[in-house]
């Protein structure tokens, strides 16, 4: 059923009030979406962005942590695989 089908009254004539309501709702949706993006941009301007030095420091910290955890998981995997291998060969 299309929008025009919904706005047809009992006598088969278009209901102009409902047509206007539908247009207002669609206009409001566009307005709300534009308002939303304006607020998003306003909030982004309020953010405190890190300096290059801070960004480099944070990045190196994350990379070091990932490498450390990878080494720990790799060592544990090696220990468990060798241990299971020894148990299976018994």
DRENMI-856774 format. One record per residue (C-alpha): x, y, z; residue in three letters. Coordinates in steps of 0.001 Angstrom, whole numbers, plus 500000, padded with zeros to 6 digits. Last residue first. Example, Ala and Ser with C-alpha at 12.3 -4.5 7.8 and 13.67 -1.06 7.14 Angstrom:
513670498940507140SER
512300495500507800ALA
***
This chain:
553080457479526835UNK
553182459203523425UNK
549903461081524063UNK
551150462544527332UNK
554396463760525727UNK
552499465429522880UNK
550156467019525392UNK
553135468539527192UNK
554734469671523937UNK
551486471364522843UNK
550961472896526297UNK
554467474362526517UNK
554423475689522941UNK
550999477288523426UNK
552144478877526700UNK
555210480327524948UNK
553123481679522062UNK
550539483180524457UNK
553294484950526424UNK
555033486172523255UNK
551774487472521784UNK
550969489224525074UNK
554336490990525043UNK
554021491962521369UNK
550524493357521941UNK
551691495329524993UNK
554649496782523092UNK
552394497803520181UNK
549892499442522558UNK
552597501379524403UNK
554218502452521134UNK
550895503824519912UNK
550204505683523165UNK
553658507319523102UNK
553371508252519420UNK
549948509797520054UNK
551237511686523075UNK
554156513123521067UNK
551934514029518129UNK
549528515836520470UNK
546304514175521559UNK
542936515668520547UNK
540798517359523204UNK
537259517159521959UNK
534967520208521920UNK
535068520486518123UNK
533798516918517825UNK
530799517830519995UNK
529787520650517654UNK
530195518381514628UNK
527908515806516251UNK
525396518519517116UNK
525225519685513500UNK
524893516055512415UNK
521892515521514691UNK
520214518755513598UNK
520486517688509956UNK
518939514317510827UNK
516189515964512864UNK
515382518345510017UNK
515203515529507495UNK
512942513548509801UNK
510847516646510459UNK
510324517187506723UNK
509144513600506327UNK
506764514022509254UNK
505473517343507876UNK
504827515807504441UNK
502891512933506018UNK
500830515360508089UNK
500093517432504966UNK
498863514371503064UNK
496816513356506130UNK
495059516706506132UNK
494490516575502361UNK
492459513349502530UNK
492295512147498965UNK
488847511108497767UNK
487549507512497578UNK
484395508242499594UNK
485809506561502681UNK
489088508543502581UNK
492220507937500507UNK
495330508902502474UNK
496646505383502882UNK
496492504671499153UNK
498495507848498459UNK
501208506688500833UNK
501480503364499024UNK
500000500000500000UNK
***
